[in-house]
Amino acid sequence: MCGIVGYIGSKPAREIVIKGLKRLEYRGYDSAGLAIVNGETKIFKCKGRVDDLEVMVNGTDFNGTIGMGHTRWATHGEPNELNAHPQASAKGNFIVVHNGIIENYALIKKHLQGRGIPFNSQTDTEVLANLIEHLYLEGDLTAEQAITLALNRVEGAYGLVIICVNEPDRLFAARKGSPLVIGVGEGENFIASDATPIVEHTQLVIYLKDDDLAIVLKNELVLKSIRPGRREPEVKEVDLKIGEIDKEGFPHFMLKEIYEQPRAIHDTFRGRVLPDHSGIMLGGLHSVLETISQSERVIIVACGTSWHAGLLGEYLFEEYTRIPVEVEYASEFRYRDPIIKKGDIVIAISQSGETADTLAAVKLAKEKGAIVLGICNVVGSSIPRETNAGVYTHAGPEIGVASTKAFTTQITVLAMMAFEIGFLRGVISAEKYRQLIDELAMIPSKMEKALQVNEQALELAKIYQNSRNALYLGRGFLFPVALEGALKLKEISYIHAEGYPAAEMKHGPIALIDENMPVVVVATKDDTYDKIINNIQEIKARKGNVIAIVTEGDELIRKMADYVLEVPETLPAFSAVLAVIPLQLLSYHVAVLRGCNVDQPRNLAKSVTVE
């Protein structure tokens, strides 16, 4: 949830760390801090955003070639200067930045307080800093030894960068459950929560694994484990361009990412659809494809927007493969004793590949003998490494906290999986298979056309920006779109919104409908079209305001609804990826008009790496 950056080399560390923190601010923005080593070690931190930290440090000329920084999403302790990272130990020997949660911190804190060690913050991170220092001083240990011993005593998740003031020529980095990447340069090395702050300096990275401890010097990198053993670093080249993590003229990352969806969809199926459209080849599933096709049960686990994509996956799989599917919130799945049989297929969906609950669900499913597949965007993240096989979405970096292109590319992958498996099982004919692939190839151009509703969405946003509540309705493939539309509105504009299956409106939500209630109905033409028309009439009979997402040229609903936003016609399997675009744009414009921070909405973070 928090963002971490570390640097050691010959260049001024302050500028590198602050710029890196800005790249990572989507991970948390409650407070920020910086530690710089130059003979002595100085800490700067403040409540607020990285820009506030930059103003603070620009007021001093203190700099050095070793530094680390942190942008926080608060877990233990309210956002303020005392609770901001870096956190220092009581005697100042160790300085720590941390992403994660130390679950047994209260017990450790009580023990340390009993030894007379004082605490200044409410954070679990200060507890860890003091534990390391206590072991360091009591046992006359090296910093590496003290850190190793401390990490064997804590429970929970962590991505850490640590400075020992008595060993000022190195940084220590450790990971368990929370992501951490090392960038390997020439005469310099970098540490970050993900690769986005690193790519402008080097394309060579090492993805730390659980229990890894890295000792990072200017010209040397030693990779160890807090468990017995030492391993050689596995250096990989990251395929990430600096332009992908800039706004490139857009006012917000979210708007840029909405407009990137045609390209993202194309990149998702590029190289996977045969040139003559005769088939789909998902190389990441090659080793397990036959097993999947013979499976009698699929379980999809995910959180948030990825869960909505998973719900669409259920509809796609059951429609085109006839394999029964269950969709589970990962956060619930992992805390009960789910019935999983050997041969069950579990599909974990996560944009970041680091979502704590989804990662835990993956490990649980593997322990129970399931074949676990991953659908992720971030290459080298934890979920792809933990699963038996999987597919990357290739959406490119998604910086805006509210997910957009991740959703549509996840649906695209699920659709391709369903089509390939359905054809292999003989559920869909060669003719139908080809028809679906042909339509998939046309989706990017149809998305470009769907994006032309932007100005209309802006005008609607001006009308409804002061609404307090909104209802989103859909049927079949379009019900998950209604859920996603409602989520987008509440995430970034702070307007209460709920998504429902349209038929369920009569079982409660209809009581809320009046002349002040905007009701967004996703009503593109499919097998449920006649039914959704009835639902619109029920809303209008109660003086509700209807905003309808319709298929291009639909005159029937246009006569009934207060406003319509059109999208191109497509097959039902792809209706969601087009219908969601007007909803994304509407939410975006409402949030901007309300003065909300679109890319960094309050209380949210991009990657939920803590429970």
N, C-alpha and C positions, 0 to 999 in steps of 0.2 A: 504494500500500500504506500510505503514511503519511497522516496528516491534518494539514491546514494551515488556520489561521485568521488573518486580518489585519483590523485596524480602524483607521480614521482619521476623526476627527470632533470632537465636543465632550464626549462622555460618557467616564466612566472606562473605559479600554481593558481593564484587567486583568480585570474581571468579564465583559465581553463575550467576550474571547478564551478565557478558561477555560471558560465555559459552552459556547462553540462547540466547543472541543476535546472536551468530554464528548459532544457530539452526534456527533463524528467518531471516537470512540475505537474503534469497530468496524474502523477502517482500520489500526489498529496500537496496541499498548499495551505496548511494551517499555520506553519511557522517554518523558519529556515535558519541554517547555521553553517559555520565554516571554521575549520581549524587550519592554521598555517604554521609550518616549522621553519625557523630560520634562527639558529642559535638557541632561541627560546621558542616555545609554542604558544601562540595566541589564539583565543577562541572569540568569534563574533557570532551572535545569534539574536534573533528577534521574532516576535509574533508577526505574522503576515506572510507576504509572498517573497519570492526570490528578489524581485525588484527592490523591496524594502531592505533586504540584506545588502544588496549591491550599493545602495545609497550609503548605508552604514560603513561598509569597508572602504568605499571611495573617499571617505573622510579621513583615512589614515594612509600613510605611505608604507605600512608594514606589508612585506611580501616575502616569498620564499619559493623554493623549487619543489617542495613537498607539501601537499595539502589534501584535505578531504572535506566534503560538505554533505548536507542533508536537507531535504524538503519533506515536511512531516504531514502525515495523516494521523490524527491523534487516536490513540487507543487508551493508554494509561496516562491520565492527567489531562486537564484542559489545555487548549492551545495558549501558551504564554511563553515568555522568555525563559523562565526557569525550566520548563518542561521541554523546550526545544533542544534539538541535538546540534552539535556534539555534547555528550555527557561526560564529565570528568570524574575520576575517582577522588575520594576524599583528600588524599595527599598529592594528587595531581600527577601520579606516575603514568596513568593510562587515560586515554581519551577515545571515546567510542561513538560511532554512528551505527544505527541499527534499524533494520526493517524486519518486523516480525513481532512475536509475542513470546516472552519467557513465562511459561505457565506456572512454574513453581517459584516465582519471584518473591511472593509474600513470605514463604517459609525461609528462603535464603536471606531476605531482608531482616526478618526477625532474628535470625542467627547472628548476622553481622552487627545489628544494633546491640545485641547482647555482648559483643566484643568491643563496644564503645565506638563503633564507626558511625559518623553522622551522615544524614541524607538531606539534600536540598530540594529535590524534585519529587514528583509523584510517579516517575517513570520506572518501568522495569529495566530500562537500559542503564540507569545509574546503578541499579542493583548489580547488574553484570559487571560494570566497570569496577565496582568496589570488591566484588568477589575475585576478579582477576588480580587486583592489587593486593588483597588480603593473602592470597595464595603465594603471590610473588614475593612479598616481604616475609611472611611467616616461614616459607620453605626455602628461602634463599635460591629461588629459581630463576631461570632465564625467562624473558617475556614469552617466548614460544612455549615453554613448558607450562607456565602459569595459564596461558590462554587455553592450551590443550586440556589441562586438568579442569579448568572452569567449565569448558564446553561439555565435558563429560558429566558434569554435575547438574546442568540445566536441562529443563524439559520445555519443549515448544519449538518454535520456528525462528530462524534468524538468517539474515544476510548482514554481515558485519565488516566494517573496516576499523582497524584499531591502530592507534599510535602509542608507542611506549616512548616517553620522553628521554629515557636513558639509552635507547637504541634509535636515534633520530634519523638513521639512514635508510629506514625501511617502513613499509606499511604491512600490516597483517590483514588478511581477508579470509573470511570463513562463511560457509553456507550450510544451512539445513532447512529445507522447506521454502525458503525465500530466495528468489533468483539473484545471481551475482555473476558478472562477466568481467574477465580481464582482457584488456586490449594490449597487444604486444607490439611495441614500437622499437625504434632504433635509439638506444640510449635513454629511453623513457618507457614507462608503462602506465596503464590506465585501469581504473576499476569503476564499474557502474552497475546499476540495477538491471539495465538492458543495454543494447548496443548503440542506442540513438546518440548518446553523448560522445561516443568513441569514433564513429565512422569518418568524421572529418580529419582524424589524426592517423588512423590505421584501419585496415580491413582484416587484420589478423586477430582473432579472439579465442579465448578459452572459456568455455561455459563450465563453471564450477559445479560439481556434483555434491549431493548430501554428504556431510562429514568431511569435506575438503577443507584444508587450511593452506593458504598460500602465503608465502613470505616474499614480498614484492620489493625489489631494489631497483635502482636506476638501470643497471646493466645485467640484472639477474632475476630469475623467477624460480622459486623452489615450491613445488606442489606436494603437499603431504596430506595425511588423513589424521583426524583426531583419534581414530582407531589405529591399532598397530599396522604399519605398512606405509610405503611411499610409492607414488605412482608418477609416471612421466606425463607431462602436460600434453593434451591433445589439442593442437592448434588448428583452428578452422578459419576459412575465409568467409566473412560475412558479406552477403549480397545486398547491400543497402546503400543507396545513393543519398548524398546530402540534401538534394532537392526534395526528396521524399519526406523529409522531416521539417521542411519550411512551408510557410503558408502560400508562397508563390503568388502573392497579390490578392488572395482571398482575405476578407476581414477576420475569418475564424477558421480554425482547423476543421470544425464540423462541416461547414459549408463546402470547403475544399473536398472533404472526404465523401460528401453526398455526390458531388459532381465527378468524383473519381470512380464511381461505381460501374459505369460502362467499361472502363479500362480494367477494373478489378475483376469483373465477371469474365472478361475475355482472357485475362491472365490465369484465371482459375481453370478454364477448360482448355487453354492453349497447350498443345502437346499431349493432351489426353483424349481429344476427339480426333479420330483418324481423318486424314485430309479429304477422303471421299465421303465422310459422314456415315460410313458403314458400321462404325463401332466406337466404343469407349474403352480406353485402356488406363486404368488407375494403377500405375506401377507400384505404389505403396501398399496395395492390397493383394498384389499378385500371389504371394505365398499363402494367403488365407482365403482367397476368393472362393475356391471350391468348398471349403468348410463353411463359409458364410452362406453359400447358396443352399446348403443342406441343413442349415440351422432351423430349429423349430421355434425360436424365440429371440427377440432383440430387445435390449434395454438401453435406452438413451439417458445419459446423466449430464446435467449442465446446470448453470445458474444464469439468472437475468435474461438478457437478450439471447444468449446462446440457448437457454431453455425454450424460448419461443421458436427459435430455429429447429430445435429438437422436436417440438410439437408438430411442426410442418414435416419433419422427417418421419414421424409416425404416420401421417396421412400418406406421404409419398411411398413409404415402404409397404404399407398395407394395400395401397391401391395397385402398385406395380410389381410387387414380389409375392404378395399374399402371405407374408410372414407376420405373425402377431408381434406387436411392438408395445412396450411400456415406456413412458417418459417420466423420469424422476428428477425432482430437485436434488442435486448432489448433497446439499446440506441436510436433507432429511434421510436420504438413502444411506449415508454413512453412519448415521446414529441409530439405526435400527438393525435388526438381523434379517436382511433381505434374503429371500429364497432365490438362490442362484445355483443352477445345475451345470455340471460339466458339459460343454458344448454350447452353452448360452453365449450370445454375442453381446458385449457391452460396448457402446459407442460413447466416448467422452468428448464433449464439444467445449472448446474454450478459445477465445481470441488470443489471449496471452500465453496459454499453455502453462500458467502458473497459479490458476485459481485454486486456493487452498482446499476448499470442499470438494471440488471436482478431482483434484489430484488424490485426495484421500479416498474418494470413491473408486478411483482406478486401482489403487493398491488393494482395497478390500475385495474388489471383483477378481483381481488376479489371485489373491489368496484362496478364493472359493472355487478356482478352476475355470473361470470364464475366459474366453478369448476377448481381449480388450483392444479396441481400436480407438485412435485419436483423430479428431478433426481440429486442427490448430492453425493459427496464422504465423506465429513467431517461431522461426526455425531455431532448433537447438534448445527449446524450452523444455521444462520438466516432463510434461505429459507425453510428448512424442518419445522421449527417452524411456518412459515407464511402460508404454503400451506395446502390444505385440506387433502392431502394424498401424498404418494410418495414412491420412491424406492432408497435405498442407493446402491452405486456401489461396495463398499467394496474393492476398489483398494489398500488401504493402503496409507500412506502419500506419496505425490508427492512433492518432494523438488525442483527438477529442474524446472526452470521457464518455459521452453518449455514443454508443456504438451504432454505426450506419453500414459502412461497406463490409464490416465483419459479418453482419447479419445476412446480407444478400449473397455473399460468397459462401457462407456456411450452407445456405439453402441450395446453392448451385452444386456443391460437393455432394450433399445428401441426395439430390435429384440424380446426379450421375451414378452414384452408388446404387440407387434403387433401379435405374434403367438397366445397368449392367447386370445386376443380380437377377432382375426380373426376366431379362432375355436368356440368361444362363439357365434359369429354372423353367423356361418355356411358358411363362405367364404372359409375356407380351410377344407378339409375332415380330418377325424380321421387318415387316412393313411398318408396324407401330414403332418399333425401335428406331428405325430410320427417320420417321416423322418427328419423334421427340428430339433426336439429335439435330435435325434440320432447324427446328424451332429454337433450340438452345443456341445455335450459332447466330440466330437473328436477335437474341435478347439484348446484346450491347447497343445495337442501333435503336431498338425500341425503347431502351432506357434513356438514350439521348433525347428521344422525342418526349418521353414522360417528364423529363427535366424542364421542358418548356412551360410547365404550369407554375414556374417559380413566381412570376409576377402576380398571377392570380392568388397564389398562396399568401403572398405579402398583403394583398388587399383584404383577404379574409382574416388574416392575423390582426389587421387594424380594427376590424369589427369585433373580434372576440378576445382581444388581448386582456380585457378586464374581467373575463369570466372567472368564476370561483370553482366551478366544477364542469366536467365534460364526460360524456359517455361515448364509448366506441363499440360498434357492433359489426360482426361479420359471421359468416357461415362457412363450414367446410374448410377448404384451403385458406380462406380469408379470415377465419376466426383468429389464428395466431397473429395475423397482420393487425387486427383490432387491438390485441394485447400489446403488441409492439408500439403501435401508434400512441396508445394511452401512456405507456411507459416513457416514451420520448418526451411527451408533453410535461409529465410530472417531474421528470429528471431535470430538465433544463429551464422550465418556466415556473415551477413550483405551484402549478395549478393542479388541484386534485382531479384525477382522471382514472376511469376504470374501463377495462375491456371485457366484453361479454359475448358469448354466442348469441346471435340475434334472437333466437327463440326463447332464450332464458330471460329476456327483457321482461316478459310477463310474470316472472317469478321473483319480483322484487324491484329491480331498477326502474320499472315503469312508474313507480310511485314518485320518483324524483323529477319526472319530466314536466316542465312548464315552459312558459314563453322565454325564460332566461337560461334555459339549459341547451347548450349546443350538443347535438348528437351527430357524431361522425359515423356514417354507415359505409362500409366497404362493400360495394355492390356491383362489381364487374360481372359480366355475363358468364354464368356456369350453370350447373344442374340445379343450384339452389336459387336461381334468379327470381323465379316467381314467388318464392317464399319470402325473400328479402323485400320484395315490393310490398307484401302484406305488412311486414314490420314497419316500413316507412309510413304506410297509411295509418298504422296504430299510433306512431309518434305524432304525425300531423293532427290526428284527431284530438290530441292533448296539447296542442299549440307548441310542440317542440320545434326547435330550429334544426333543420336537417342539412348537413354538409355531406354530400354523397361522392364517393370515389367510383366513377363509372367507366365503362368501356367507351372508347371514342365513338361518337355518333349516336349514343343512347339518348333518344328523345323522350322516352316514356318516363324515366326517373327525373329527367330535367324538368318536366312539368309538375312533378310532385315536390321535389326538394327545393330548399331555399337557395342553395348554391351547389354547383357540381364542379369537380375537377376530373378531367379526362385522362385516361392512359390508353395506350394502344392495345388492340386485341391480341390475345395470346392463348395458348393452351392452358387448361386449369393448373397443370404442374408448375407453370411459371407465373401464374397470376400474382403471387405474393411479391416477387421481386420487382414488379412494376407498380403494384398498388401501394406499396409501402413508401415510394418516393414522395408523392404529395403529402403524406403524413409527416415524413421527416422534414420537409420544407416548411410545412405549416408550424410545426413545433419550433423550428429554428427561428422563424420570423416573429412568432409570439414572444419567445424568450428575449430576442434582441429589443423588441419594442418595450418590453417590461424592464429593460435595463439589467437583465441577468447576465452573469458571466457564463456564456454558452459553453466554452471549452472546459471550464473548471467549475461546474456547479457545486453549490455548497454541500458539505458533508459527504461528498462522493469521491471516489478514486477510481482510476482506470482498471487497475488490476488488484483484485481482492486476494491478497496473499496471506491474510490472517483470518482466523475463524471468528 
